[in-house]
Amino acid sequence: MVNRRNYLLVKEYSLYQSDHLQLNPASIGRYWFYLKYPLLWADEILFSRAPDIQPSFAQFLINRRQDGKQGSMAPCTVYKIVQTTKRFFIW
């Protein structure tokens, strides 16, 4: 189950993107899609303990698809997820 504090942080980041970065709603929706992956990866563990989570985020992404199909995601999708997650953690 996703940690509520992590979820609220991601929602707060989405508000930041809307209010301060003035991104359009379509972009914010796309970033929300990308930020679901770190939420699923961390599960019940707080993001502040992210370095301790196993498997690593990269390994998690290699083995994770949400559409039920076999195989890994497209490399450009993985890249966008990683870049969005990086911006979130820097924020």
C-alpha positions as CSV (number, residue, x, y, z in Angstrom):
1,M,0.0,0.0,0.0
2,V,1.3,3.5,-0.9
3,N,2.5,5.6,2.0
4,R,0.1,8.5,2.5
5,R,2.8,11.0,3.2
6,N,4.6,10.1,-0.1
7,Y,1.3,10.4,-1.9
8,L,0.6,13.9,-0.4
9,L,4.1,15.0,-1.3
10,V,3.5,14.0,-4.9
11,K,0.1,15.8,-4.9
12,E,1.9,18.9,-3.4
13,Y,4.5,18.7,-6.2
14,S,1.7,18.6,-8.8
15,L,0.2,21.8,-7.2
16,Y,3.7,23.4,-7.4
17,Q,3.9,22.5,-11.1
18,S,0.5,24.1,-11.7
19,D,0.9,27.2,-9.5
20,H,4.5,28.1,-9.8
21,L,5.7,26.5,-13.0
22,Q,2.3,27.2,-14.7
23,L,2.3,24.0,-16.6
24,N,-0.9,23.1,-18.4
25,P,-3.2,20.4,-17.0
26,A,-2.3,17.9,-19.7
27,S,1.4,18.1,-18.8
28,I,0.6,17.8,-15.1
29,G,-1.5,14.7,-15.9
30,R,1.4,13.2,-17.8
31,Y,3.8,13.9,-14.9
32,W,1.4,12.3,-12.5
33,F,1.5,9.2,-14.6
34,Y,5.3,9.2,-14.3
35,L,5.3,9.9,-10.6
36,K,3.1,6.9,-9.9
37,Y,6.1,4.7,-10.4
38,P,8.2,6.0,-7.4
39,L,5.0,5.8,-5.3
40,L,4.6,2.1,-6.2
41,W,8.3,1.5,-5.8
42,A,8.5,3.0,-2.3
43,D,5.3,1.3,-1.3
44,E,4.9,1.9,2.5
45,I,8.5,3.3,2.9
46,L,8.9,7.0,3.3
47,F,10.7,8.8,0.4
48,S,13.3,10.0,2.9
49,R,14.5,6.4,3.2
50,A,14.6,5.9,-0.6
51,P,18.3,5.0,-0.7
52,D,17.5,1.9,1.5
53,I,14.7,0.6,-0.8
54,Q,15.4,-2.7,-2.6
55,P,15.3,-3.3,-5.5
56,S,16.7,-0.1,-6.8
57,F,14.4,2.2,-8.7
58,A,16.1,1.4,-12.0
59,Q,15.7,-2.3,-11.4
60,F,12.1,-1.8,-10.4
61,L,11.4,0.1,-13.7
62,I,13.0,-2.6,-15.8
63,N,10.5,-5.2,-14.5
64,R,7.4,-3.0,-14.2
65,R,4.6,-2.3,-16.7
66,Q,1.1,-1.2,-15.8
67,D,-0.6,-2.3,-19.0
68,G,-0.3,-6.0,-18.2
69,K,1.9,-6.8,-21.1
70,Q,5.1,-8.8,-20.9
71,G,8.5,-7.1,-21.3
72,S,9.9,-3.8,-20.2
73,M,8.7,-0.3,-21.0
74,A,10.1,1.7,-23.9
75,P,13.5,3.3,-23.1
76,C,12.1,6.8,-23.7
77,T,9.3,6.1,-21.2
78,V,11.8,4.9,-18.6
79,Y,14.0,8.0,-19.3
80,K,11.0,10.3,-18.7
81,I,10.0,8.5,-15.5
82,V,13.5,8.8,-14.2
83,Q,13.9,12.5,-15.1
84,T,10.5,13.4,-13.6
85,T,11.3,11.5,-10.4
86,K,14.7,13.2,-10.2
87,R,13.1,16.6,-10.5
88,F,10.6,15.6,-7.8
89,F,13.3,14.5,-5.4
90,I,15.3,17.7,-6.1
91,W,12.2,19.8,-5.4
